[in-house]
Each structure stands twice: as structure tokens, then as C-alpha cells.
Amino acid sequence: MSIEHILSDGDKEERFARAAPQESYGARMTRILRKHYSNKTLKLLSRIPGLGNLEALANSPQLMPLSSDARFMANWYYKPFGASDKPASLEEMPWDYIEDKQEDVPFFGLREYWYPAIVSEDLPHNQVKTVRLLGDNIVLFRGKDGEIGALENRCPHRGPLLSLGQSNVWDIGTITCRYHGATFNTKGDCVAFLGDGADSPACGNARYKVRSYPAYERNGVVFLWMGEEEPEDIMTNIPRAPDALADGHSFVFTGQIPYSYLNMIDNATDMTHVGCLHRTCVLFGDQKMGGGVTSEDLGGVGVRGRLEIPGDQNGSKTIEEIEWYMPGMVFHGREFMDGILNGLVFWFVPNDAGNFTAWFIGSVDKTKASKRKAKGIKSKLQAAMQTKLLPNLACLIGGDAPMQMSQGRVVRWDQEMLVRGDKAVVMCRRMLKAQHKKEMEARKAKGLDPLRHRVKNHSNNEQVLTPIRNA
């Protein structure tokens, strides 16, 4: 007979209150540390002759307070794959699953959107940089006035990487392939072919044009348009961009995550995990556990997940609702950080099917905070997400990231048992799938493969993609 049939409703409530006590972050940390150091002290004292029985007392069965244990989690995250507690299989790509579900699930991300590609200061003049976005390999360089050249990282002549070439040889704002001297401007037009002479017929020939990506730069971030349609205004294409990119004290930082953005998407509106996984996280340590979840469709472009909690929270380090928007970001506004933010987005940008870049892009209201305080907010957010110095504070590397990594390189939506707390998660998935279908139909109408990157003929966990050519 299961314990649910043995315990009365009153007993269940009592056990729940004991396992998930409603207490403040400070009280919880004090209780957890007291328990930890009490056991540690008993073990140290047991080394004194005549006190050996104290070790048995420290090692006796005892109820333990639930903790994030972010140091343990962070250590696991950085541990190499292949250990008994971190199987190598977690690193493998499930290509058979991807091939089977790729017309239903956007494994490489939605395409008809602007995406952050590189931090502005990381793209100086006279240098060539590369990024991988949504499975596309892209080379970046600057023109005379700072305009961005973003081209497919492939020379159309014989196929080498343009990123092995050099910028500003033929003219400012061009990139030259070192192999034979094919040279392209920021629009991808072939303007010179040094190896073929000054009168090369390749110049101006549409056959030698390289795919280019429209670029937009604002608040220290270079954004690229990844779609086939004409670029939309970023302020309308990206929900909440007017807030996160508002004129103010702007800040940005990034982190590379070695698994699918879909693992993080599921976390975005998952309100019930906050009070459980982030028990000792510096941002959410006052969060209550339990409560119902509601989900709200935000005009077909996003989802608001809300935790309906009886009674008050345990303090200010809490979050009661999250706004998620396509193509894959969480937004926080003035309800966050004591009301001094214009807006902040935590954006999950796919590099490919098995990796993504976590972007944090925000703007602080100049009328409510100094530039120095804005830098302090950035530092606090960085510490809460990924610090190694104080891992017990880290919500991402010490909590979300290890859990999501342990789900596998790409989360398997076909191998789950969802519960009532997953309502908002399911709504996000349905919205992503619907937009994916819409994009595929538009590509098909243009005579293109519905999928920009199609996985096929998988074997031995190796990816085989259909060749990508300019339309």
C-alpha cells in the first residue's frame, strides 16, 4: 500500500509543512547552516579519545532540510561527462528523435525574428568574428561607418570559410578570402576577385553572391535578422524590446550553455520549481513552495505563468509571475529589482540543436538609479546566474543548468509525465510548435525546404544535414 493511502490529509499537511516550511531566506539559511555545522562539529569531536560515539550520532538517520546545495550542483555541472553520476549518454545528441519530430518541434529555433549575435565591443574595426546562430555559421566584420557585415561563413568559389580571410583589403567594409582573393562587401556582393584579375567576370555576378543577414545595433548589442521574409522593426518583432532596449543605463552579458535551448524554454514559465530548486538562491530564497499555477496567452506571442499562493510570501526575494515570449525569452520589468528596471530579458538563443547562448540584456531607468548602481545590478545578476566564487548564490549554474543538463542534450518531450503545475509550460510548447508550422508553410510557399536545417539519414549519433544553398 502506498504512503498516500496510509497518511491522512492532516498528516500530509503536517509533513508538507515540515518539508517545505514557510520561512524567510535568512531563517532558512540559518537553519541549514546550523544543521550542516552541527554534524560537522560532531564528526570533528569524535576524533577526541573517548568521544568516538559522536560520529555514529552524526551519521545516524535524520530528517534534512531541503536546500539548493548550489555548490554541489555547480560542481556536477562542471564535471566531465563519463562519471558514474554524469553518464556520457547525457552529452549525446538524440538525432533519431530530432529527425522524427523536426517538423513538429523547432529544434534549431524559430527563424522569422531578430536575435542577438555578438556584443558590440567584441566586434572592433579591422577584425573578423564568427557566430553560430540557429545552425547557421556567420562571419561578421565592420564597414567604414561601423555598419555590420554579416555573411554566411562560406566562400561560394570553392567553399572555404570566409572567416579565414581578411577584412579591409580591397576597401573598408569588405572581406577577402585568402584562398583565391574573392572579395565581398557587407551586402555579400562579389566586388573583387584578386586571383582572377582586375577584370574578373565574377565581380557583380549574382552567382557569386554570399547570403547576407540584415543587422541592427543598439545598446551594445548586434542583432541579426534570421528569417526569409523582409526584416520587421525590432521594436515590434521582439515583444518587450522597447523596455529592454529603452534609453537608460544599458547592460549585457552572456553565457554559453551546452544543451538545447528547449531545455531552458521549459524552465521559463515553470513557476513551481522556483520554491523547490532555488531554496537558497540569492534572488528567490523567500519563495513559498506549493500553490496552483495559472497560464495566460499574451496575444499569441507569449505566455504569462502565475503562481497562485495562499497567504503571503516569506519576504522580498520572490517571484509570483513570469512573462515568456517567442522566440524564446523571459521578461522582467519594474516588478523586479525594486522597480528601477526599464526592462530585462533573459534570452535563450540557439547556436544549433544542442547548444545555446544565454543573453541577459537590460536597461536601468536613469531617473531612478545612477550608472554605478546599474553596474551593481549587472554584477548581482551575474553572481546570481553563474558565479564560481560564491556558487551557493548561483541560480543558473547552481540550479537550473545542472538540472536541465541532466535531462539530456535535448529534452525528450515524448518521455515525460506532466502534472497540473506544468500548464504554462504546455502553453509555451504549443505556441512554439504553431509558429514553427507557420514558418515552414511560408518557406514551402517560396519553393524552399520547409526546414532550413533538415536532419536525415542519422547514424551513430552523427548529424547529417541537407545542404544549404542561397535561394
Beta strands, then each sheet from edge to edge (+ up, - down):
strand 1: 114-119
strand 2: 129-133
strand 3: 136-142
strand 4: 148-152
strand 5: 166-167
strand 6: 174-176
strand 7: 182-185
strand 8: 190-193
strand 9: 215-218
strand 10: 221-225
strand 11: 249-257
strand 12: 292-297
strand 13: 302-308
strand 14: 321-325
strand 15: 329-332
strand 16: 341-352
strand 17: 355-364
sheet 1: 1+ 10- 9+
sheet 2: 2+ 3- 4+
sheet 3: 5+ 6- 7+ 8-
sheet 4: 11+ 17- 16+ 15- 14+ 13- 12+
end
